[in-house]
C-alpha cells in the first residue's frame, strides 16, 4: 500500500493520500497532515503523532487489501459496541414512511438500559427476553414488526462476521392479538359525526379526513400542504416495489375538508406548513370521545378506529383486498385480512335472517300445538 504526499497551496502543510490507482476516486484522503516547517513544540508533537497514526492507517489499508477474496475480516472493521452497528444499520437501511426499523432500535435501547452491549451478549436467551419485552408492551402486529427488524440487523451482523451462529434463528417474531376488539364506525355514524358540532374543529376536520383517507394519527399530524395537489394526496408511505409514494384520490368529503382548512387559514392570513393544528394524541382522543358521545354513538372510538372504519366500509362495498391494502399503504394483503377487517356483523338480525325462514316451511311452527 503506497501513501502519497501532497502539499497544500500555501506550502505550509503536507496532506497524505491513499494510492489505490490512477482512476477517479482512487486517491482518497487519509485525513492526516503534518506541518512542513513546524514553528513550535506543539506543531512538532503534532507531526510526530500524525506520522504514527499514518503508519496505523497504512497497515490497516494493507490488511484490507490482503483480506480481499478470503474469509478473514480485519479486527478494525468490527464495532465492539453492537449498538453502534445497529444504529449504522438503521441509518443505511431506513426508508421514508417506514418507522418500524427506527422504532425497533429505540425499543432495543429501552430494553438494554445502557449505552454499550457487546455482540457476545446477544444470545438466544437474550433475544427471547427482548421479544417478551415487546410482547408485554405492545399489542397487535407491532411487537412482531419491531422484533423482525431486530432480526434483520442481527442477520446482517452475522453476515458481517459478528456472530458465528445467528442467535435469533430459533426465536421467531410473534404478534400479540388484543383481547379487545376495536370498534368501527358504520355509514350512518359517519353521517352523524359530519353533522355534529365538536369542541375542537381542527380535531373534527382531521378525524373525518382520516375516516375518508385511512391515514394514521402520526400521518395526519404531520400532513403538509405540499402533500396535496388538487384532489390527490401523496402520502409519506413508500411502495416497496416501485420506490414511489402511495397516492390517494380524495373523496369529495376529504376534498371539502381541505378546502375549508385552506379558507380558514387564508381568512386569518396565517401561513402554516401543516394542514391541521392538532393537540397531543391523548388530548385529541379525549376530544374525540366527547364528540362521539354527543353524536349519540355508543361506542369506544379512538383515532385508530378511523383507519379500521375506512378499510371495513370499502370491503363492505366489495373493494378487493389488494386495492384496500394499497390505499392503506400495505405491501401485502395480510394486514387487511388479519387486522383491518370486520370482526363483528354489522346487523345480526339481518345476517341471521339469511337462514331458511318460516315462510319457506309454514307448518313447522305449528308442530306440537
C-alpha positions in Angstrom: 0.0 0.0 0.0 1.5 3.3 -1.1 0.8 6.6 0.6 1.1 9.8 -1.5 2.1 13.2 -0.2 0.5 16.4 -1.5 1.4 19.9 -0.2 -1.4 22.5 0.1 -1.4 25.7 -1.9 0.4 27.7 0.8 3.1 25.0 1.1 2.9 25.1 4.9 1.2 21.6 5.2 1.6 18.2 3.7 -1.5 16.0 3.2 -1.4 12.3 2.8 -3.5 10.2 0.4 -4.1 6.5 -0.2 -2.9 5.3 -3.6 -5.3 2.7 -5.0 -4.6 3.6 -8.6 -4.8 6.5 -11.1 -8.6 6.4 -11.8 -11.2 8.8 -10.4 -11.7 8.4 -6.6 -8.7 6.1 -6.3 -6.7 8.5 -4.2 -8.8 9.3 -1.2 -7.5 11.4 1.7 -6.3 9.7 4.8 -7.4 12.8 6.8 -3.9 13.3 8.1 -1.5 16.2 7.6 1.8 17.4 9.0 3.4 20.9 9.2 6.1 21.4 6.5 8.2 23.5 8.9 6.9 23.2 12.4 7.2 26.5 14.3 7.0 25.3 17.8 6.9 22.2 20.0 3.1 21.9 19.6 3.5 21.5 15.8 6.4 19.2 16.3 4.4 16.9 18.6 1.5 17.1 16.1 3.8 15.8 13.3 5.1 13.0 15.5 1.7 11.7 16.4 0.3 12.2 12.9 3.0 10.1 11.4 2.4 7.3 14.0 -1.3 7.4 13.1 -0.4 7.3 9.4 1.5 4.1 9.9 -1.5 2.5 11.6 -3.8 3.6 8.8 -1.3 2.3 6.2 -1.2 -1.0 8.0 -5.0 -1.3 8.2 -5.3 -0.5 4.5 -2.7 -3.1 3.6 -4.5 -5.8 5.6 -7.8 -4.8 4.0 -6.3 -5.4 0.5 -4.8 -8.7 1.5 -8.1 -9.9 3.0 -10.0 -9.5 -0.3 -11.2 -12.8 -1.5 -10.6 -14.5 1.8 -12.9 -15.4 4.8 -10.8 -13.2 7.1 -12.3 -10.0 8.4 -9.8 -7.5 9.9 -10.5 -6.7 13.5 -10.6 -2.9 12.9 -13.6 -3.4 10.7 -15.7 -4.6 13.7 -17.6 -2.4 16.1 -17.1 -3.5 19.7 -20.5 -2.0 20.6 -23.4 -3.7 18.9 -25.5 -0.6 19.4 -23.2 1.3 17.0 -23.6 -1.4 14.4 -27.4 -1.4 14.9 -27.5 2.4 14.6 -25.5 2.3 11.4 -27.7 -0.5 10.0 -30.8 1.6 10.7 -29.2 4.7 9.1 -28.2 2.8 5.9 -31.5 0.9 5.5 -34.1 3.4 6.6 -37.0 4.0 4.2 -39.1 7.1 4.2 -42.6 6.4 5.7 -41.5 3.2 7.4 -40.9 3.7 11.1 -40.6 0.0 12.2 -36.8 -0.1 11.8 -36.0 3.1 13.7 -38.6 2.2 16.4 -37.1 -1.3 16.8 -33.8 0.4 17.7 -35.5 2.8 20.1 -37.1 -0.1 21.9 -33.9 -2.1 21.9 -32.2 0.8 23.7 -35.0 1.0 26.3 -34.7 -2.8 26.8 -30.9 -2.9 27.5 -30.9 0.3 29.5 -27.2 1.1 28.8 -25.1 2.6 26.1 -22.9 -0.4 25.4 -23.6 -4.1 24.6 -21.0 -6.4 23.1 -22.1 -8.8 20.3 -21.2 -11.7 22.6 -24.0 -10.6 24.9 -26.6 -11.1 22.2 -27.5 -14.7 22.9 -30.6 -16.8 22.1 -32.0 -16.2 25.7 -31.3 -12.5 25.4 -33.4 -12.4 22.1 -36.2 -14.3 23.9 -36.2 -11.7 26.7 -36.3 -8.8 24.2 -39.2 -10.4 22.3 -41.1 -10.8 25.5 -40.3 -7.2 26.4 -42.0 -6.1 23.2 -45.0 -8.5 23.7 -45.6 -7.2 27.2 -45.5 -3.6 25.9 -47.4 -3.7 22.7 -50.5 -5.5 21.1 -51.3 -6.4 17.6 -48.6 -6.7 14.9 -46.4 -4.1 16.5 -44.2 -6.4 18.7 -43.7 -8.7 15.8 -42.8 -5.9 13.4 -40.3 -4.4 15.8 -38.7 -7.8 16.6 -38.4 -8.8 13.0 -36.5 -5.6 12.3 -34.1 -6.5 15.1 -33.7 -9.9 13.5 -32.7 -8.1 10.2 -30.0 -6.3 12.0 -28.7 -9.4 13.7 -28.7 -11.4 10.4 -26.7 -8.6 8.7 -24.3 -8.7 11.6 -23.9 -12.4 11.2 -23.1 -11.9 7.5 -20.5 -9.3 8.6 -18.8 -11.8 10.9 -20.1 -10.6 14.3 -21.8 -13.9 15.1 -20.7 -17.5 14.2 -24.3 -18.5 14.6 -27.4 -16.3 14.4 -28.8 -16.0 18.0 -32.3 -15.1 16.6 -32.5 -18.2 14.4 -34.8 -20.2 16.7 -36.6 -17.1 18.2 -39.3 -16.2 15.8 -41.3 -13.0 15.7 -44.7 -13.0 17.4 -47.7 -10.8 17.2 -49.9 -10.1 20.3 -53.6 -10.1 19.4 -55.6 -7.7 21.5 -58.3 -9.4 23.6 -60.4 -6.3 23.0 -61.8 -5.8 19.5 -61.7 -2.3 18.2 -64.9 -0.6 17.3 -65.6 0.7 13.8 -67.9 3.4 12.5 -70.8 2.5 10.2 -72.1 4.6 7.4 -74.9 6.2 9.4 -72.3 7.0 12.2 -70.1 8.7 9.6 -73.1 10.9 8.8 -73.8 11.6 12.4 -70.3 12.9 13.0 -70.4 15.1 9.9 -73.4 16.9 11.3 -72.5 17.0 15.0 -70.5 20.0 16.3 -67.2 19.4 18.1 -65.5 21.5 20.7 -62.3 21.5 18.6 -63.0 22.0 14.9 -59.4 21.0 14.0 -59.8 17.6 15.6 -63.1 17.1 13.9 -61.7 18.0 10.5 -58.6 15.9 10.9 -60.5 12.8 12.2 -63.1 13.0 9.4 -60.2 13.3 6.9 -58.7 10.1 8.3 -62.1 8.4 8.0 -62.1 9.2 4.3 -58.4 8.5 3.6 -57.3 5.8 6.1 -54.4 7.9 7.4 -52.9 7.2 10.8 -52.7 9.8 13.6 -49.0 10.2 13.0 -49.6 10.8 9.3 -52.4 13.4 9.7 -50.5 15.2 12.4 -47.6 15.8 10.0 -49.7 16.3 6.9 -48.4 19.3 5.0 -49.9 21.4 2.2 -47.1 20.2 0.0 -48.5 16.7 0.2 -51.8 17.7 -1.5 -52.1 18.6 -5.2 -55.7 19.2 -6.3 -57.7 16.2 -5.3 -54.6 13.9 -4.9 -52.9 13.2 -1.6 -49.3 12.0 -1.7 -48.6 10.0 1.5 -45.3 9.5 3.3 -45.7 5.8 2.7 -43.3 4.4 0.0 -44.2 1.4 -2.1 -41.6 -1.3 -1.7 -41.8 -2.5 -5.4 -41.7 0.9 -7.1 -40.0 3.1 -4.6 -42.7 5.7 -5.2 -45.1 7.1 -2.6 -48.6 5.9 -2.3 -51.1 8.4 -3.8 -54.8 8.7 -2.9 -57.6 10.4 -4.9 -59.5 12.4 -2.3 -63.2 11.6 -1.6 -65.4 14.7 -2.0 -65.8 15.0 1.8 -62.0 14.8 2.3 -61.5 17.4 -0.5 -64.1 19.7 1.1 -62.3 19.4 4.4 -59.1 20.5 2.8 -60.8 23.4 1.1 -62.3 24.6 4.4 -58.9 24.3 6.1 -57.3 26.4 3.4 -60.1 29.0 3.5 -59.8 29.2 7.3 -56.0 30.0 7.2 -56.5 32.5 4.4 -59.1 34.3 6.4 -56.8 34.9 9.3 -53.7 35.3 7.0 -51.7 32.6 8.7 -49.2 30.5 6.8 -49.0 27.1 8.4 -47.0 24.3 6.7 -49.3 21.7 8.3 -52.9 21.2 7.2 -54.2 20.7 10.7 -53.2 22.3 14.0 -53.7 19.4 16.4 -53.1 18.9 20.2 -51.3 15.8 21.6 -52.6 12.3 20.7 -54.0 11.9 24.2 -55.7 15.3 24.0 -57.2 14.6 20.6 -58.6 11.3 21.7 -60.3 12.9 24.7 -61.9 15.5 22.5 -62.9 12.7 20.0 -64.6 10.7 22.8 -66.7 13.7 23.9 -67.7 14.4 20.3 -68.7 10.8 19.6 -70.9 10.7 22.7 -72.6 14.0 21.8 -73.3 12.4 18.4 -75.2 9.7 20.1 -72.8 6.9 19.2 -72.5 4.4 22.0 -69.0 3.1 21.1 -65.5 3.5 22.3 -63.9 5.3 19.4 -60.2 6.2 19.3 -58.2 7.7 16.4 -57.1 4.3 15.1 -60.8 3.4 14.6 -60.9 5.8 11.6 -58.4 3.7 9.7 -60.2 0.5 10.6 -63.6 2.0 9.5 -62.0 3.2 6.2 -61.0 -0.4 5.4 -64.2 -2.1 6.6 -66.6 0.2 4.7 -64.6 -0.3 1.5 -64.7 -4.1 1.9 -68.4 -3.9 2.5 -68.7 -2.4 -1.0 -66.7 -5.4 -2.3 -63.5 -3.5 -3.0 -60.8 -6.2 -3.3 -58.2 -6.8 -0.6 -55.3 -5.8 -2.8 -56.8 -2.4 -3.6 -57.6 -1.7 0.1 -54.1 -2.8 1.1 -52.6 -0.3 -1.5 -54.8 2.5 -0.3 -53.7 1.9 3.3 -50.0 1.7 2.3 -49.5 -2.1 3.0 -47.2 -4.1 0.8 -49.3 -7.2 1.2 -53.0 -8.0 2.0 -52.1 -9.8 5.2 -52.9 -6.8 7.4 -56.2 -6.2 5.7 -57.2 -9.9 6.2 -56.0 -10.2 9.8 -56.5 -6.8 11.4 -58.4 -4.3 9.2 -61.5 -6.4 8.6 -65.0 -6.7 10.1 -64.8 -8.8 13.2 -68.4 -8.5 14.2 -71.5 -8.5 12.0 -73.0 -5.1 11.1 -76.5 -6.3 11.8 -77.0 -9.7 13.4 -80.8 -9.7 12.7 -80.2 -9.1 9.0 -77.5 -11.7 8.9 -79.4 -14.4 10.7 -82.5 -13.7 8.5 -80.5 -15.1 5.6 -81.1 -18.6 7.0 -84.3 -20.5 5.9 -87.3 -18.7 7.3 -90.8 -19.9 8.5 -92.3 -18.7 5.2 -90.4 -21.5 3.5 -91.9 -24.1 5.9 -95.2 -22.5 7.1 -96.4 -25.5 9.1 -93.2 -26.0 11.1 -94.0 -23.6 13.8 -97.4 -25.2 14.4 -95.9 -28.6 15.3 -96.9 -29.7 18.8 -99.9 -27.4 19.0 
